[in-house]
Amino acid sequence: MMGTERTPARLRPLNEWHTVLVVDDDPKTLSALRRELDREPYDVVTTERPVLALEWLGRKDVSLVISDQRMPEMEGDLFLEGVWKKSPGTARLLLTGYPESVKAIPLSRRCLLKVLTKPWDSWQLKTTIRELLSEREGTTGEARVE
């Protein structure tokens, strides 16, 4: 008897073109995320510097910011709080290799974030990004299977 392979549902379609900003102090992680998201239907911009990213937010419409938690210049949750203050409509995703450290983030900041762990699961990362971008668009329909 032949086993059936489970095919994942298609990713949620997007109605708009988005810019996703990724901030991580590790160039290898940024490179891996660029490769991972290369064929996705949005622009991916990366930087190792949270302060530069905050400055850039004032000049560009960014739909989603993905940030590492542990960075020497600024902790990711503090950076994402700055993102929220500058651009409240921008979705925020914290990506951390230290999930236990998330508990130390004050609840007032933690409740504003979606959190994923490193190493990330490719499908979960892409699905989460699409969900956050769809929420920004105001569309909450389920992924279509064609």
KEKE-3310 file (N, C-alpha, C; in steps of 0.2 Angstrom, whole numbers, plus 5000, padded with zeros to 4 digits):
npx = (5004:5003:5009:5001:5006:5007:5002:5006:4995:4992:5001:4994:4987:4993:4986:4992:5008:5022:5034:5046:5056:5071:5080:5095:5110:5118:5127:5126:5114:5105:5108:5104:5090:5087:5089:5079:5067:5067:5059:5047:5032:5035:5046:5062:5071:5087:5096:5110:5109:5099:5096:5098:5088:5077:5078:5076:5063:5056:5056:5051:5038:5034:5029:5031:5041:5055:5064:5079:5081:5093:5104:5119:5118:5105:5091:5080:5066:5065:5069:5058:5048:5051:5049:5035:5031:5035:5029:5014:5006:5014:5018:5025:5038:5047:5061:5070:5084:5084:5072:5068:5072:5062:5052:5057:5054:5045:5027:5019:5026:5028:5015:5013:5019:5023:5031:5044:5055:5073:5082:5072:5057:5054:5042:5033:5038:5036:5022:5018:5023:5015:5002:5003:5005:4993:4984:4988:4983:4970:4964:4957:4954:4954:4968:4969:4965:4970)
npy = (4994:5011:5025:5041:5057:5071:5087:5103:5117:5130:5145:5160:5172:5188:5205:5216:5225:5223:5229:5221:5222:5217:5214:5210:5206:5197:5193:5181:5176:5186:5184:5171:5172:5181:5173:5163:5170:5174:5172:5176:5186:5200:5214:5212:5219:5222:5224:5226:5235:5242:5255:5262:5256:5261:5275:5274:5269:5281:5286:5277:5266:5253:5237:5226:5222:5212:5206:5201:5196:5197:5208:5218:5232:5236:5228:5217:5218:5231:5238:5234:5240:5253:5254:5252:5264:5273:5269:5264:5255:5246:5229:5217:5206:5195:5186:5174:5165:5162:5157:5156:5169:5177:5177:5186:5198:5213:5211:5221:5225:5212:5208:5214:5208:5196:5180:5170:5156:5153:5139:5143:5136:5134:5134:5138:5151:5158:5157:5163:5176:5179:5179:5190:5200:5200:5203:5216:5221:5220:5209:5193:5181:5163:5153:5150:5136:5130)
npz = (5000:4996:5004:5008:5004:5014:5008:5011:5013:5002:5003:5010:4999:4994:4993:4991:4987:4998:5010:5019:5033:5040:5054:5061:5070:5066:5051:5044:5048:5042:5029:5027:5029:5019:5008:5011:5010:4997:4985:4989:4988:4991:4996:5003:5015:5023:5038:5050:5060:5072:5075:5063:5056:5063:5059:5046:5045:5046:5033:5024:5019:5029:5030:5039:5052:5056:5069:5078:5095:5104:5102:5101:5100:5103:5112:5105:5108:5113:5102:5093:5100:5098:5085:5085:5091:5081:5070:5071:5063:5058:5057:5069:5072:5082:5082:5089:5096:5109:5117:5130:5135:5131:5141:5150:5145:5148:5150:5144:5133:5127:5123:5112:5102:5090:5091:5085:5085:5083:5077:5063:5057:5041:5034:5044:5047:5034:5033:5045:5042:5030:5036:5045:5036:5029:5039:5041:5028:5031:5027:5031:5027:5024:5018:5001:4992:4977)
capx = (5000:5007:5007:4999:5010:5003:5004:5004:4990:4996:5002:4989:4989:4993:4983:4997:5016:5024:5041:5048:5063:5074:5086:5099:5117:5122:5126:5124:5107:5102:5109:5099:5083:5086:5088:5073:5062:5069:5054:5041:5029:5037:5053:5065:5077:5090:5102:5113:5109:5092:5096:5098:5082:5072:5079:5074:5056:5053:5056:5049:5032:5036:5023:5033:5048:5057:5070:5082:5081:5099:5108:5123:5116:5098:5087:5075:5059:5065:5069:5051:5044:5052:5045:5028:5030:5036:5024:5010:5003:5019:5018:5032:5039:5053:5065:5075:5087:5084:5065:5067:5073:5056:5048:5060:5052:5039:5021:5017:5030:5028:5009:5012:5024:5023:5038:5046:5062:5078:5082:5065:5054:5053:5034:5030:5040:5033:5015:5017:5024:5009:4997:5004:5004:4986:4981:4989:4979:4963:4960:4958:4951:4959:4972:4965:4968:4968)
capy = (5000:5017:5030:5047:5062:5077:5093:5109:5121:5136:5151:5165:5177:5195:5209:5222:5223:5225:5229:5218:5224:5212:5217:5205:5208:5192:5194:5175:5175:5190:5181:5165:5175:5184:5167:5160:5174:5177:5171:5178:5192:5206:5216:5211:5224:5219:5228:5224:5241:5244:5262:5264:5254:5266:5281:5272:5269:5288:5288:5272:5263:5246:5233:5221:5222:5206:5208:5197:5198:5198:5212:5222:5239:5237:5222:5217:5220:5238:5240:5234:5245:5259:5253:5253:5271:5277:5267:5259:5250:5241:5222:5216:5199:5194:5180:5173:5159:5161:5158:5158:5176:5181:5178:5192:5204:5215:5209:5227:5224:5206:5207:5218:5205:5189:5177:5163:5154:5151:5140:5144:5132:5138:5135:5142:5158:5161:5157:5169:5183:5180:5181:5197:5205:5199:5207:5223:5223:5220:5203:5188:5175:5157:5152:5147:5130:5130)
capz = (5000:4995:5009:5005:5007:5016:5005:5014:5010:4999:5007:5009:4994:4997:4988:4990:4988:5005:5012:5025:5036:5044:5058:5065:5071:5063:5044:5041:5048:5037:5022:5027:5029:5012:5004:5013:5008:4990:4980:4992:4985:4995:4996:5009:5016:5029:5041:5056:5064:5074:5075:5056:5054:5065:5055:5039:5045:5045:5026:5020:5022:5030:5032:5044:5054:5059:5073:5083:5101:5107:5098:5105:5099:5106:5113:5099:5110:5114:5095:5091:5104:5095:5078:5086:5092:5075:5065:5074:5059:5056:5061:5072:5073:5086:5080:5094:5097:5116:5119:5138:5136:5130:5147:5154:5142:5151:5147:5140:5126:5124:5120:5105:5097:5088:5092:5083:5088:5079:5070:5061:5052:5034:5032:5049:5046:5028:5035:5050:5038:5026:5041:5048:5031:5027:5044:5039:5023:5033:5025:5036:5024:5024:5012:4996:4989:4970)
cpx = (5004:5004:5005:5004:5006:5006:5001:4999:4995:4996:4996:4991:4989:4990:4987:5004:5018:5032:5042:5055:5065:5080:5089:5106:5121:5121:5124:5117:5103:5103:5104:5092:5082:5085:5081:5067:5062:5063:5047:5038:5029:5044:5055:5071:5080:5095:5104:5112:5102:5091:5095:5091:5076:5072:5075:5066:5053:5053:5053:5043:5034:5030:5025:5040:5050:5063:5072:5081:5087:5104:5112:5121:5109:5095:5082:5068:5059:5065:5062:5046:5045:5049:5038:5026:5031:5031:5019:5006:5007:5018:5025:5032:5046:5055:5070:5078:5087:5077:5064:5068:5066:5052:5051:5057:5045:5033:5018:5020:5028:5021:5008:5016:5021:5030:5038:5053:5066:5080:5074:5063:5052:5046:5031:5032:5036:5025:5014:5018:5018:5003:4997:5003:4997:4982:4982:4985:4972:4960:4962:4955:4957:4963:4968:4969:4966:4969)
cpy = (5006:5022:5037:5053:5068:5083:5099:5113:5127:5142:5156:5170:5184:5199:5215:5220:5226:5225:5226:5220:5219:5215:5212:5207:5203:5192:5187:5174:5179:5187:5175:5167:5178:5178:5163:5163:5177:5177:5173:5185:5198:5208:5214:5215:5222:5224:5225:5229:5243:5251:5265:5262:5259:5272:5279:5272:5276:5290:5283:5268:5255:5242:5228:5222:5215:5207:5202:5200:5201:5202:5217:5230:5241:5230:5223:5219:5228:5241:5240:5238:5252:5259:5255:5261:5275:5275:5261:5254:5245:5235:5221:5209:5198:5187:5179:5166:5157:5162:5159:5165:5180:5182:5184:5199:5206:5213:5215:5227:5218:5205:5210:5214:5198:5186:5171:5162:5152:5144:5139:5138:5136:5139:5139:5149:5161:5161:5163:5176:5184:5182:5188:5202:5205:5203:5214:5225:5223:5214:5197:5181:5169:5157:5148:5141:5129:5123)
cpz = (5000:5000:5005:5008:5008:5012:5009:5010:5007:5004:5005:5004:4997:4991:4987:4990:4994:5005:5019:5027:5041:5048:5062:5065:5067:5055:5041:5042:5043:5030:5022:5026:5022:5007:5005:5010:5001:4985:4983:4988:4989:4995:5003:5010:5023:5032:5048:5062:5066:5073:5068:5054:5056:5061:5048:5039:5044:5038:5022:5023:5023:5033:5038:5046:5058:5063:5077:5089:5104:5102:5102:5105:5103:5106:5108:5102:5111:5107:5092:5094:5100:5088:5079:5087:5086:5070:5067:5070:5056:5060:5063:5073:5076:5084:5085:5095:5105:5118:5126:5139:5135:5136:5151:5151:5145:5147:5142:5133:5123:5121:5114:5100:5095:5088:5089:5085:5082:5081:5068:5057:5046:5033:5037:5048:5040:5030:5040:5046:5034:5030:5043:5042:5029:5032:5043:5033:5025:5030:5029:5033:5024:5018:5007:4993:4982:4967)
residu = (MET:MET:GLY:THR:GLU:ARG:THR:PRO:ALA:ARG:LEU:ARG:PRO:LEU:ASN:GLU:TRP:HIS:THR:VAL:LEU:VAL:VAL:ASP:ASP:ASP:PRO:LYS:THR:LEU:SER:ALA:LEU:ARG:ARG:GLU:LEU:ASP:ARG:GLU:PRO:TYR:ASP:VAL:VAL:THR:THR:GLU:ARG:PRO:VAL:LEU:ALA:LEU:GLU:TRP:LEU:GLY:ARG:LYS:ASP:VAL:SER:LEU:VAL:ILE:SER:ASP:GLN:ARG:MET:PRO:GLU:MET:GLU:GLY:ASP:LEU:PHE:LEU:GLU:GLY:VAL:TRP:LYS:LYS:SER:PRO:GLY:THR:ALA:ARG:LEU:LEU:LEU:THR:GLY:TYR:PRO:GLU:SER:VAL:LYS:ALA:ILE:PRO:LEU:SER:ARG:ARG:CYS:LEU:LEU:LYS:VAL:LEU:THR:LYS:PRO:TRP:ASP:SER:TRP:GLN:LEU:LYS:THR:THR:ILE:ARG:GLU:LEU:LEU:SER:GLU:ARG:GLU:GLY:THR:THR:GLY:GLU:ALA:ARG:VAL:GLU)
# end
